[in-house]
Amino acid sequence: MVKKLKTVEGKLFNISLDKKKISYGWLLLIADNNEEYLIRQNFFLVGFKQYQFNRQMYKSNITLKEFSVLGEEVIKRTKQKSEKSYLGFALAIPLGALLRNKIPTEWLWGKSNFPIDLFTGITNLTFFWLLLVSSFYLISFYRKKRFETELKKIDGDLIKVGTGYAETPLQITQKTLKWW
């Protein structure tokens, strides 16, 4: 049995359930008929040429329109944070140089590959990619659990409605997040 696909058009917004901090990894799609969908999005590659990445789509039992945040508000918050981050850069640059000289690189990248050995190179790359993929998975899992707990604080629940993808790439403009 072939499942009929539903096309939804609307506007995308960032979401902030505590009105202070943006919930990363989640977008709120408000359809033209005022139906709300939560899209679990952990990276901004919505599609790459002919390849489409399916996203998990959810609904909530409460309305989340009041928690939507416009793109210009996100930009304003980001600018305020970035003005305070110069101290972090001032500390990170010298500490990074010190740690680079003190910590052996084999701890991070594996055994040195000199003279060049194909097996050692493949092992190092495999270890690196496994570490990268597992860290992305853990971040995604953490973001979902955190979003669920924030939603439960305001008496809401996540209800999975399926998966979906954007027919056109996501465009980040200065004003709002929207489809183009």
ABEGO torsion letter per residue (X at the ends): XBBBBBBBBEBBBBBBAAGABBBBGBBBBBBAAGBBBBBBBABABABBEABBBBBBBBBBABBAAAABBBAAAAAAAAAAAAAAAAAAAAAAAAAAAAAAAABBAAAAAEBBAOBBBAAAAAAAAAAAAAAAAAAAAAAAAAAAAAAAAAAAAAGBBBBBAEBBBBABBBBBBAABBBBX
